[in-house]
């Protein structure tokens, strides 16, 4: 994650100072792409884990029903 933050900050600074930024120089090296993929995967995994925990806690909490029965 720190590499992504560094790249984004660099892009913002360069953009503010110089206008258009040449991405080619910043993205040299195969490691950055792999690092971004890994970070995105980790963020998605953490988010899914949080959603599953919230869903499981809602299902076990009688005061927050997950379904409402309507009478007609």
Backbone as XML, in Angstrom:
<?xml version="1.0"?>
<chain id="A" units="angstrom">
  <residue number="1" name="UNK">
    <atom name="N" x="0.811" y="-1.197" z="0.000"/>
    <atom name="CA" x="0.000" y="0.000" z="0.000"/>
    <atom name="C" x="0.861" y="1.270" z="0.000"/>
  </residue>
  <residue number="2" name="UNK">
    <atom name="N" x="1.968" y="1.339" z="0.721"/>
    <atom name="CA" x="2.776" y="2.559" z="0.711"/>
    <atom name="C" x="3.271" y="2.943" z="-0.685"/>
  </residue>
  <residue number="3" name="UNK">
    <atom name="N" x="3.570" y="1.959" z="-1.545"/>
    <atom name="CA" x="4.020" y="2.287" z="-2.895"/>
    <atom name="C" x="2.926" y="3.016" z="-3.654"/>
  </residue>
  <residue number="4" name="UNK">
    <atom name="N" x="1.699" y="2.567" z="-3.505"/>
    <atom name="CA" x="0.584" y="3.206" z="-4.204"/>
    <atom name="C" x="0.410" y="4.635" z="-3.714"/>
  </residue>
  <residue number="5" name="UNK">
    <atom name="N" x="0.473" y="4.826" z="-2.415"/>
    <atom name="CA" x="0.333" y="6.164" z="-1.846"/>
    <atom name="C" x="1.438" y="7.067" z="-2.364"/>
  </residue>
  <residue number="6" name="UNK">
    <atom name="N" x="2.653" y="6.547" z="-2.412"/>
    <atom name="CA" x="3.792" y="7.315" z="-2.912"/>
    <atom name="C" x="3.577" y="7.713" z="-4.371"/>
  </residue>
  <residue number="7" name="UNK">
    <atom name="N" x="3.123" y="6.771" z="-5.190"/>
    <atom name="CA" x="2.903" y="7.043" z="-6.611"/>
    <atom name="C" x="1.803" y="8.083" z="-6.797"/>
  </residue>
  <residue number="8" name="UNK">
    <atom name="N" x="0.715" y="7.939" z="-6.060"/>
    <atom name="CA" x="-0.391" y="8.894" z="-6.185"/>
    <atom name="C" x="0.050" y="10.287" z="-5.755"/>
  </residue>
  <residue number="9" name="UNK">
    <atom name="N" x="0.763" y="10.375" z="-4.657"/>
    <atom name="CA" x="1.256" y="11.680" z="-4.197"/>
    <atom name="C" x="2.197" y="12.299" z="-5.221"/>
  </residue>
  <residue number="10" name="UNK">
    <atom name="N" x="3.081" y="11.482" z="-5.784"/>
    <atom name="CA" x="4.015" y="11.970" z="-6.807"/>
    <atom name="C" x="3.247" y="12.472" z="-8.023"/>
  </residue>
  <residue number="11" name="UNK">
    <atom name="N" x="2.239" y="11.725" z="-8.448"/>
    <atom name="CA" x="1.428" y="12.151" z="-9.587"/>
    <atom name="C" x="0.742" y="13.490" z="-9.317"/>
  </residue>
  <residue number="12" name="UNK">
    <atom name="N" x="0.182" y="13.626" z="-8.128"/>
    <atom name="CA" x="-0.502" y="14.872" z="-7.789"/>
    <atom name="C" x="0.463" y="16.053" z="-7.748"/>
  </residue>
  <residue number="13" name="UNK">
    <atom name="N" x="1.627" y="15.850" z="-7.153"/>
    <atom name="CA" x="2.621" y="16.922" z="-7.098"/>
    <atom name="C" x="3.115" y="17.289" z="-8.488"/>
  </residue>
  <residue number="14" name="UNK">
    <atom name="N" x="3.450" y="16.284" z="-9.294"/>
    <atom name="CA" x="3.923" y="16.545" z="-10.655"/>
    <atom name="C" x="2.857" y="17.246" z="-11.480"/>
  </residue>
  <residue number="15" name="UNK">
    <atom name="N" x="1.632" y="16.819" z="-11.318"/>
    <atom name="CA" x="0.532" y="17.422" z="-12.065"/>
    <atom name="C" x="0.354" y="18.890" z="-11.676"/>
  </residue>
  <residue number="16" name="UNK">
    <atom name="N" x="0.450" y="19.170" z="-10.402"/>
    <atom name="CA" x="0.294" y="20.544" z="-9.935"/>
    <atom name="C" x="1.450" y="21.426" z="-10.404"/>
  </residue>
  <residue number="17" name="UNK">
    <atom name="N" x="2.661" y="20.870" z="-10.456"/>
    <atom name="CA" x="3.838" y="21.651" z="-10.826"/>
    <atom name="C" x="4.037" y="21.758" z="-12.336"/>
  </residue>
  <residue number="18" name="UNK">
    <atom name="N" x="3.821" y="20.659" z="-13.056"/>
    <atom name="CA" x="4.230" y="20.608" z="-14.456"/>
    <atom name="C" x="3.103" y="20.403" z="-15.451"/>
  </residue>
  <residue number="19" name="UNK">
    <atom name="N" x="1.899" y="20.293" z="-15.020"/>
    <atom name="CA" x="0.823" y="19.974" z="-15.958"/>
    <atom name="C" x="0.818" y="18.485" z="-16.233"/>
  </residue>
  <residue number="20" name="UNK">
    <atom name="N" x="0.780" y="18.072" z="-17.508"/>
    <atom name="CA" x="0.736" y="16.636" z="-17.833"/>
    <atom name="C" x="1.958" y="15.879" z="-17.307"/>
  </residue>
  <residue number="21" name="UNK">
    <atom name="N" x="1.714" y="14.693" z="-16.829"/>
    <atom name="CA" x="2.778" y="13.858" z="-16.272"/>
    <atom name="C" x="2.983" y="12.663" z="-17.186"/>
  </residue>
  <residue number="22" name="UNK">
    <atom name="N" x="4.221" y="12.315" z="-17.396"/>
    <atom name="CA" x="4.529" y="11.137" z="-18.201"/>
    <atom name="C" x="4.535" y="9.934" z="-17.276"/>
  </residue>
  <residue number="23" name="UNK">
    <atom name="N" x="3.542" y="9.065" z="-17.436"/>
    <atom name="CA" x="3.396" y="7.894" z="-16.574"/>
    <atom name="C" x="4.455" y="6.845" z="-16.861"/>
  </residue>
  <residue number="24" name="UNK">
    <atom name="N" x="4.969" y="6.823" z="-18.062"/>
    <atom name="CA" x="5.910" y="5.788" z="-18.470"/>
    <atom name="C" x="7.103" y="5.713" z="-17.515"/>
  </residue>
  <residue number="25" name="UNK">
    <atom name="N" x="7.662" y="6.857" z="-17.158"/>
    <atom name="CA" x="8.830" y="6.875" z="-16.279"/>
    <atom name="C" x="8.492" y="6.394" z="-14.873"/>
  </residue>
  <residue number="26" name="UNK">
    <atom name="N" x="7.305" y="6.703" z="-14.412"/>
    <atom name="CA" x="6.935" y="6.329" z="-13.047"/>
    <atom name="C" x="6.595" y="4.855" z="-12.921"/>
  </residue>
  <residue number="27" name="UNK">
    <atom name="N" x="6.093" y="4.277" z="-13.987"/>
    <atom name="CA" x="5.631" y="2.895" z="-13.904"/>
    <atom name="C" x="6.659" y="1.895" z="-14.410"/>
  </residue>
  <residue number="28" name="UNK">
    <atom name="N" x="7.906" y="2.299" z="-14.497"/>
    <atom name="CA" x="8.947" y="1.358" z="-14.913"/>
    <atom name="C" x="9.086" y="0.268" z="-13.866"/>
  </residue>
  <residue number="29" name="UNK">
    <atom name="N" x="9.308" y="-0.915" z="-14.337"/>
    <atom name="CA" x="9.475" y="-2.051" z="-13.438"/>
    <atom name="C" x="8.192" y="-2.841" z="-13.327"/>
  </residue>
  <residue number="30" name="UNK">
    <atom name="N" x="8.313" y="-4.143" z="-13.402"/>
    <atom name="CA" x="7.135" y="-5.007" z="-13.360"/>
    <atom name="C" x="6.569" y="-5.112" z="-11.951"/>
  </residue>
  <residue number="31" name="UNK">
    <atom name="N" x="7.368" y="-4.816" z="-10.950"/>
    <atom name="CA" x="6.951" y="-4.991" z="-9.567"/>
    <atom name="C" x="5.790" y="-4.109" z="-9.159"/>
  </residue>
  <residue number="32" name="UNK">
    <atom name="N" x="5.698" y="-2.922" z="-9.727"/>
    <atom name="CA" x="4.642" y="-1.999" z="-9.328"/>
    <atom name="C" x="3.270" y="-2.537" z="-9.705"/>
  </residue>
  <residue number="33" name="UNK">
    <atom name="N" x="3.145" y="-3.057" z="-10.907"/>
    <atom name="CA" x="1.866" y="-3.623" z="-11.342"/>
    <atom name="C" x="1.465" y="-4.789" z="-10.441"/>
  </residue>
  <residue number="34" name="UNK">
    <atom name="N" x="2.418" y="-5.646" z="-10.134"/>
    <atom name="CA" x="2.144" y="-6.776" z="-9.246"/>
    <atom name="C" x="1.757" y="-6.297" z="-7.850"/>
  </residue>
  <residue number="35" name="UNK">
    <atom name="N" x="2.420" y="-5.248" z="-7.384"/>
    <atom name="CA" x="2.128" y="-4.695" z="-6.059"/>
    <atom name="C" x="0.709" y="-4.124" z="-6.016"/>
  </residue>
  <residue number="36" name="UNK">
    <atom name="N" x="0.304" y="-3.455" z="-7.082"/>
    <atom name="CA" x="-1.049" y="-2.895" z="-7.146"/>
    <atom name="C" x="-2.082" y="-4.013" z="-7.131"/>
  </residue>
  <residue number="37" name="UNK">
    <atom name="N" x="-1.860" y="-5.052" z="-7.933"/>
    <atom name="CA" x="-2.789" y="-6.184" z="-7.970"/>
    <atom name="C" x="-2.901" y="-6.840" z="-6.601"/>
  </residue>
  <residue number="38" name="UNK">
    <atom name="N" x="-1.764" y="-7.010" z="-5.941"/>
    <atom name="CA" x="-1.753" y="-7.636" z="-4.620"/>
    <atom name="C" x="-2.520" y="-6.777" z="-3.612"/>
  </residue>
  <residue number="39" name="UNK">
    <atom name="N" x="-2.287" y="-5.475" z="-3.646"/>
    <atom name="CA" x="-2.949" y="-4.572" z="-2.710"/>
    <atom name="C" x="-4.453" y="-4.548" z="-2.932"/>
  </residue>
  <residue number="40" name="UNK">
    <atom name="N" x="-4.876" y="-4.471" z="-4.188"/>
    <atom name="CA" x="-6.309" y="-4.466" z="-4.490"/>
    <atom name="C" x="-6.946" y="-5.763" z="-4.019"/>
  </residue>
  <residue number="41" name="UNK">
    <atom name="N" x="-6.263" y="-6.871" z="-4.245"/>
    <atom name="CA" x="-6.776" y="-8.165" z="-3.809"/>
    <atom name="C" x="-6.932" y="-8.210" z="-2.288"/>
  </residue>
  <residue number="42" name="UNK">
    <atom name="N" x="-5.946" y="-7.680" z="-1.578"/>
    <atom name="CA" x="-6.006" y="-7.668" z="-0.117"/>
    <atom name="C" x="-7.148" y="-6.780" z="0.380"/>
  </residue>
  <residue number="43" name="UNK">
    <atom name="N" x="-7.330" y="-5.629" z="-0.249"/>
    <atom name="CA" x="-8.401" y="-4.716" z="0.155"/>
    <atom name="C" x="-9.764" y="-5.370" z="-0.066"/>
  </residue>
  <residue number="44" name="UNK">
    <atom name="N" x="-9.929" y="-6.028" z="-1.208"/>
    <atom name="CA" x="-11.193" y="-6.708" z="-1.502"/>
    <atom name="C" x="-11.436" y="-7.819" z="-0.492"/>
  </residue>
  <residue number="45" name="UNK">
    <atom name="N" x="-10.409" y="-8.579" z="-0.167"/>
    <atom name="CA" x="-10.541" y="-9.672" z="0.794"/>
    <atom name="C" x="-10.950" y="-9.144" z="2.167"/>
  </residue>
  <residue number="46" name="UNK">
    <atom name="N" x="-10.329" y="-8.066" z="2.608"/>
    <atom name="CA" x="-10.662" y="-7.473" z="3.907"/>
    <atom name="C" x="-12.099" y="-6.960" z="3.897"/>
  </residue>
  <residue number="47" name="UNK">
    <atom name="N" x="-12.499" y="-6.291" z="2.808"/>
    <atom name="CA" x="-13.861" y="-5.760" z="2.722"/>
    <atom name="C" x="-14.887" y="-6.883" z="2.752"/>
  </residue>
  <residue number="48" name="UNK">
    <atom name="N" x="-14.634" y="-7.955" z="2.001"/>
    <atom name="CA" x="-15.552" y="-9.093" z="2.006"/>
    <atom name="C" x="-15.637" y="-9.722" z="3.389"/>
  </residue>
  <residue number="49" name="UNK">
    <atom name="N" x="-14.493" y="-9.811" z="4.068"/>
    <atom name="CA" x="-14.482" y="-10.354" z="5.422"/>
    <atom name="C" x="-15.331" y="-9.517" z="6.368"/>
  </residue>
  <residue number="50" name="UNK">
    <atom name="N" x="-15.223" y="-8.194" z="6.254"/>
    <atom name="CA" x="-16.026" y="-7.301" z="7.097"/>
    <atom name="C" x="-17.513" y="-7.478" z="6.813"/>
  </residue>
  <residue number="51" name="UNK">
    <atom name="N" x="-17.861" y="-7.570" z="5.517"/>
    <atom name="CA" x="-19.268" y="-7.735" z="5.161"/>
    <atom name="C" x="-19.816" y="-9.060" z="5.672"/>
  </residue>
  <residue number="52" name="UNK">
    <atom name="N" x="-19.014" y="-10.114" z="5.593"/>
    <atom name="CA" x="-19.458" y="-11.407" z="6.108"/>
    <atom name="C" x="-19.647" y="-11.362" z="7.613"/>
  </residue>
  <residue number="53" name="UNK">
    <atom name="N" x="-18.735" y="-10.700" z="8.317"/>
    <atom name="CA" x="-18.867" y="-10.573" z="9.768"/>
    <atom name="C" x="-20.124" y="-9.787" z="10.130"/>
  </residue>
  <residue number="54" name="UNK">
    <atom name="N" x="-20.391" y="-8.709" z="9.402"/>
    <atom name="CA" x="-21.595" y="-7.922" z="9.677"/>
    <atom name="C" x="-22.843" y="-8.744" z="9.386"/>
  </residue>
  <residue number="55" name="UNK">
    <atom name="N" x="-22.828" y="-9.501" z="8.305"/>
    <atom name="CA" x="-23.979" y="-10.335" z="7.952"/>
    <atom name="C" x="-24.211" y="-11.397" z="9.023"/>
  </residue>
  <residue number="56" name="UNK">
    <atom name="N" x="-23.141" y="-12.034" z="9.478"/>
    <atom name="CA" x="-23.268" y="-13.066" z="10.509"/>
    <atom name="C" x="-23.754" y="-12.479" z="11.826"/>
  </residue>
  <residue number="57" name="UNK">
    <atom name="N" x="-23.289" y="-11.291" z="12.179"/>
    <atom name="CA" x="-23.727" y="-10.689" z="13.438"/>
    <atom name="C" x="-25.180" y="-10.238" z="13.339"/>
  </residue>
  <residue number="58" name="UNK">
    <atom name="N" x="-25.619" y="-9.782" z="12.162"/>
    <atom name="CA" x="-27.021" y="-9.401" z="11.981"/>
    <atom name="C" x="-27.932" y="-10.612" z="12.093"/>
  </residue>
  <residue number="59" name="UNK">
    <atom name="N" x="-27.503" y="-11.740" z="11.565"/>
    <atom name="CA" x="-28.326" y="-12.952" z="11.582"/>
    <atom name="C" x="-28.500" y="-13.476" z="13.001"/>
  </residue>
  <residue number="60" name="UNK">
    <atom name="N" x="-27.520" y="-13.262" z="13.858"/>
    <atom name="CA" x="-27.612" y="-13.778" z="15.218"/>
    <atom name="C" x="-28.236" y="-12.774" z="16.180"/>
  </residue>
  <residue number="61" name="UNK">
    <atom name="N" x="-28.519" y="-11.552" z="15.723"/>
    <atom name="CA" x="-29.080" y="-10.512" z="16.572"/>
    <atom name="C" x="-30.596" y="-10.459" z="16.386"/>
  </residue>
  <residue number="62" name="UNK">
    <atom name="N" x="-31.377" y="-10.854" z="17.410"/>
    <atom name="CA" x="-32.834" y="-10.893" z="17.253"/>
    <atom name="C" x="-33.461" y="-9.507" z="17.103"/>
  </residue>
  <residue number="63" name="UNK">
    <atom name="N" x="-32.760" y="-8.448" z="17.485"/>
    <atom name="CA" x="-33.303" y="-7.106" z="17.397"/>
    <atom name="C" x="-33.119" y="-6.479" z="16.021"/>
  </residue>
  <residue number="64" name="UNK">
    <atom name="N" x="-32.355" y="-7.114" z="15.152"/>
    <atom name="CA" x="-32.143" y="-6.632" z="13.791"/>
    <atom name="C" x="-32.473" y="-7.751" z="12.810"/>
  </residue>
  <residue number="65" name="UNK">
    <atom name="N" x="-33.759" y="-7.993" z="12.578"/>
    <atom name="CA" x="-34.120" y="-9.104" z="11.681"/>
    <atom name="C" x="-33.668" y="-8.834" z="10.254"/>
  </residue>
  <residue number="66" name="UNK">
    <atom name="N" x="-33.284" y="-9.916" z="9.573"/>
    <atom name="CA" x="-32.837" y="-9.775" z="8.194"/>
    <atom name="C" x="-34.007" y="-9.846" z="7.236"/>
  </residue>
  <residue number="67" name="UNK">
    <atom name="N" x="-35.134" y="-10.357" z="7.663"/>
    <atom name="CA" x="-36.321" y="-10.439" z="6.814"/>
    <atom name="C" x="-37.533" y="-10.006" z="7.623"/>
  </residue>
  <residue number="68" name="UNK">
    <atom name="N" x="-38.477" y="-9.384" z="6.958"/>
    <atom name="CA" x="-39.693" y="-8.928" z="7.621"/>
    <atom name="C" x="-40.866" y="-9.673" z="7.005"/>
  </residue>
  <residue number="69" name="UNK">
    <atom name="N" x="-41.724" y="-10.224" z="7.865"/>
    <atom name="CA" x="-42.898" y="-10.955" z="7.399"/>
    <atom name="C" x="-44.050" y="-9.968" z="7.296"/>
  </residue>
  <residue number="70" name="UNK">
    <atom name="N" x="-44.658" y="-9.907" z="6.132"/>
    <atom name="CA" x="-45.794" y="-9.010" z="5.925"/>
    <atom name="C" x="-47.076" y="-9.820" z="5.912"/>
  </residue>
  <residue number="71" name="UNK">
    <atom name="N" x="-48.077" y="-9.350" z="6.654"/>
    <atom name="CA" x="-49.369" y="-10.025" z="6.677"/>
    <atom name="C" x="-50.318" y="-9.293" z="5.746"/>
  </residue>
  <residue number="72" name="UNK">
    <atom name="N" x="-51.072" y="-10.050" z="4.942"/>
    <atom name="CA" x="-52.034" y="-9.454" z="4.011"/>
    <atom name="C" x="-53.428" y="-9.815" z="4.405"/>
  </residue>
</chain>
